[in-house]
Amino acid sequence: MPRASERRSAASQRYADTVRFVLFEARPAGLAVPQLVRSGELTPGQTRARLACLRDIIAERGWPPLIWTKKDGYRFCTEPIEL
């Protein structure tokens, strides 16, 4: 069975866009997984799978990377020093 990030159905990409929009709305602050679940109205499993899909889409399109920190949760990296 392929990894969650490799399941690239139209629905998977749509949910990945949902997670991306939720993170854009929270900028510059990050969101923890429970906050993403509530904001995106997805299950925890769907949220994790869509984050994996979103990471692949980000890499393909050259968008700013998605990072996770214990303090802030998931957020888009804006400063090269953060990497």
PECOR-V296376 format. One record per residue. N is the residue number from 0. SS is DSSP state (2 for helix, 1 for strand, 0 for the rest). PHI is phi in degrees with one decimal (999 if undefined). D_CENTER is the distance of its C-alpha to the mean C-alpha in Angstrom with 1 decimal. Layout:
n:N ss:SS phi:PHI d_center:D_CENTER
n:N ss:SS phi:PHI d_center:D_CENTER
//
This chain:
n:0 ss:0 phi:999 d_center:21.9
n:1 ss:0 phi:-69.7 d_center:18.9
n:2 ss:0 phi:-61.5 d_center:15.8
n:3 ss:2 phi:-58.5 d_center:12.9
n:4 ss:2 phi:-71.6 d_center:11.2
n:5 ss:2 phi:-90.0 d_center:14.7
n:6 ss:0 phi:-83.7 d_center:15.1
n:7 ss:0 phi:-109.6 d_center:14.5
n:8 ss:0 phi:-71.0 d_center:16.3
n:9 ss:2 phi:-62.1 d_center:16.2
n:10 ss:2 phi:-65.0 d_center:14.9
n:11 ss:2 phi:-61.5 d_center:12.0
n:12 ss:2 phi:-68.2 d_center:11.1
n:13 ss:2 phi:-64.9 d_center:11.9
n:14 ss:2 phi:-67.6 d_center:9.6
n:15 ss:2 phi:-62.8 d_center:6.6
n:16 ss:2 phi:-65.2 d_center:8.3
n:17 ss:2 phi:-60.5 d_center:8.7
n:18 ss:2 phi:-63.3 d_center:5.2
n:19 ss:2 phi:-63.0 d_center:5.6
n:20 ss:2 phi:-64.1 d_center:9.1
n:21 ss:2 phi:-62.8 d_center:8.7
n:22 ss:2 phi:-68.1 d_center:7.2
n:23 ss:2 phi:-64.1 d_center:10.0
n:24 ss:2 phi:-66.4 d_center:12.4
n:25 ss:2 phi:-87.3 d_center:12.0
n:26 ss:0 phi:-57.1 d_center:12.6
n:27 ss:0 phi:-82.2 d_center:14.1
n:28 ss:0 phi:-69.3 d_center:13.6
n:29 ss:0 phi:-98.5 d_center:10.6
n:30 ss:1 phi:-132.0 d_center:9.7
n:31 ss:0 phi:-78.1 d_center:10.5
n:32 ss:2 phi:-57.1 d_center:9.5
n:33 ss:2 phi:-59.9 d_center:12.7
n:34 ss:2 phi:-69.1 d_center:12.0
n:35 ss:2 phi:-64.2 d_center:8.7
n:36 ss:2 phi:-61.0 d_center:11.0
n:37 ss:2 phi:-67.4 d_center:13.7
n:38 ss:2 phi:-68.5 d_center:12.2
n:39 ss:2 phi:-88.8 d_center:10.6
n:40 ss:0 phi:53.6 d_center:13.7
n:41 ss:0 phi:-119.8 d_center:12.3
n:42 ss:0 phi:-79.2 d_center:13.7
n:43 ss:2 phi:-58.0 d_center:12.3
n:44 ss:2 phi:-65.1 d_center:12.7
n:45 ss:2 phi:-63.4 d_center:10.9
n:46 ss:2 phi:-63.6 d_center:7.9
n:47 ss:2 phi:-62.9 d_center:8.0
n:48 ss:2 phi:-64.6 d_center:9.0
n:49 ss:2 phi:-72.7 d_center:6.4
n:50 ss:2 phi:-64.3 d_center:3.7
n:51 ss:2 phi:-63.8 d_center:7.0
n:52 ss:2 phi:-64.3 d_center:7.8
n:53 ss:2 phi:-62.8 d_center:5.2
n:54 ss:2 phi:-60.6 d_center:6.5
n:55 ss:2 phi:-66.3 d_center:9.8
n:56 ss:2 phi:-63.2 d_center:9.8
n:57 ss:2 phi:-59.7 d_center:9.2
n:58 ss:2 phi:-65.0 d_center:12.0
n:59 ss:2 phi:-65.3 d_center:14.2
n:60 ss:2 phi:-96.7 d_center:14.2
n:61 ss:0 phi:72.2 d_center:14.6
n:62 ss:0 phi:-76.7 d_center:12.1
n:63 ss:0 phi:-58.7 d_center:11.6
n:64 ss:0 phi:-67.2 d_center:9.7
n:65 ss:1 phi:-95.0 d_center:6.7
n:66 ss:1 phi:-120.4 d_center:8.9
n:67 ss:1 phi:-126.5 d_center:9.7
n:68 ss:1 phi:-128.7 d_center:13.1
n:69 ss:0 phi:-63.1 d_center:15.3
n:70 ss:0 phi:-71.7 d_center:16.5
n:71 ss:0 phi:-104.5 d_center:13.5
n:72 ss:1 phi:82.1 d_center:10.5
n:73 ss:1 phi:-84.2 d_center:7.1
n:74 ss:1 phi:-162.3 d_center:7.9
n:75 ss:1 phi:-83.2 d_center:8.7
n:76 ss:0 phi:-79.7 d_center:11.9
n:77 ss:0 phi:-112.0 d_center:14.9
n:78 ss:0 phi:-112.8 d_center:17.8
n:79 ss:2 phi:-59.8 d_center:18.8
n:80 ss:2 phi:-67.4 d_center:20.4
n:81 ss:2 phi:-67.2 d_center:17.2
n:82 ss:0 phi:-72.4 d_center:16.5
//
